[in-house]
């Protein structure tokens, strides 16, 4: 039986609020979900620090963009064929069968859960930084929990409020990042600050990186940097022209992120050189660089940018998780109560609050454990992201296999691009498994690296989560037998691509 909408007659099919947000709002959700301010602050230094990368960090941004751009096309075509809020779960189920579909959906859900700890911790820490309050684990935890509650409530109240909130947060964030980059470049070319260097074309040349291994290590971090643009597709059922707009927004969001990331990265290392960035890889903005570029008082804008970035990402992490759970319930792959929709707000009420509560439990537990575990949890997301993004790419090629060779356009945009993205992310996944199998490659504090079972903790968390998904799928095979019996792999309707 289909899950019933809260407050409506039993048996009525749940409906999210259609045509509630526009293409622009969808694009904003996609960009905001990557948390550009936070991602740049916490990742650029580590990329530069990789032996052989150095000043070629902008080149890493370019190379990391390629698989994301390619997989975004898989999202575009699969969304056109199946405009379902469950995205990867629904699409892999259609193309590759219910067992792989269930695990792919699990990968998305767990990735969203794991990253909530880092986003909430940053939101808590930067809230204290903004007001000059001494940071303690207890205060960071309390404020981080408060942010989760607020953002869960906004997601629960309605998609329109969620979209408006995202527009405000993203606008503040992007304006600040662009202002930082513009002021930095002006000072470099007019005042020549100590340590500054002029931008060179070689910075953007991937072939200038010393070795393929160095580039692959950089891309491993770059994947984490871009992750999240798919959140806009998860609200496809609530978007005007839901079959087309979210997919186009996904592709465009990756391009916009490329521009933001390369511009800010080039500005940061041009202003200060690479050493100050590698000396503070956990946060390049608030350890002197922001003050040096923007001046006294104005550097608070960067704190606000990272704060709004992490807060926005917290909200846009809840959105796809709740809608994936909703889709799984509608297709009888998960408990029916997850598919219930609030009669007034037209949002997946139960799924939204349940994910919020589980996120709080996860965040409090991880934040009280150690900074090693917190950092390694973020890295572990990379395994999960590569996993479900790659599955989406493969699903696109398999689902449209009978249509691929009907035109050169289909071969390139529907077949080649998604396949290249999927293969590239599979390679990053395999590289990550090899790298983090060494217990010394986890997050290290005071030369002590977190490990478990003789492996780096990111590998244990990432692969452990996927293996737990296999166990969950086996259990679901008995608890929700109808889903596995009723769904078989399908092929695309020829009219889907013809109508584009």
TAWO-V544231 format. One line per field, one symbol per residue. ss: DSSP state (a for helix, b for strand, c for the rest). burial: b if it has 9 or more other ideal C-beta (glycine too) atoms within 8 Angstrom, else e. Layout:
# TAWO-V544231
ss->???
burial->???
This chain:
# TAWO-V544231
ss->cccbccccccccbcccccccbcaaaaaaaaaacccaaaaaaaaaaaaaaccccaaaaaaaaaaaaaaaaaaaaaaaaaaaaccccccaaaaaaaaacaaaaaaaaaaaaaaaaaaaaaaaaaaaaaaaaaccccccaaaaaaaaaaaaaaaaaaaaacaaaaaaaaaaaaaaaaaaaaaaaaaaaaaaaaccccccccccaaaacaaacccaaaaaaaaaaaaaaaccaaaaaaaaaabcccccaaaaaaaaaaaaaaaaaaaaaaaaaaaaccaaaaacccccccccaaaaaacccccaaaaaaaaaaaaaaaaaaaaaaaaaaaaaaacccccaaaacccccccccaaaaaaaaaaaaaaaaaaaaacaaaaaaaaaaaaaaaaaaaaaaaaaaaaaccccaaacaaaaaaaaaaaaaaaaaaaaaaaaaaaaaccaaaccbbccbbcbbccbbaaaaaaaaaaaaaaaaaaaaaaacaaaaaaccccccccaaaacc
burial->ebbbbbeeeeebebebbeebbebebbbbbbbbbbbbbbbbbbbbbbbbebebbebbbbbbbbbbbbbbbbbbbbbbbbbbbebbbbbbbbbbbbbbbbbbbbbbbbbbbbbbbbbbbbbbbbbbbbbbbbeeeeeeeebbbbbbbebbbebbebbbbbbbbbbebbbebbebbbebbbbbbbbbbebbeeeebeebbeeeeebebbeebeeeebbbbbbbbbbbbbbbbbbbbbbbbbbeebbbbbbbbbbbbbbbbbebbbbbbbbbbbbbbbebbbebbebbbbbebbbebbeeeebebbbbbbbbbbbbbbbbbbbbbbbbbbbbbbbbbbebebbbbbeeebbbbbbbbbbbebbbebbbebbeeeebbbbbbbbbbbbbbbbbbbbbbbbbbbbbeebbeeeeebbbbbbebbbbbbbbbbbbbebbbebbeebebbbbeeeebbbeeebbbbbbbbbebbebbbebbeebbeebeebbeebeeeebeeebbeee
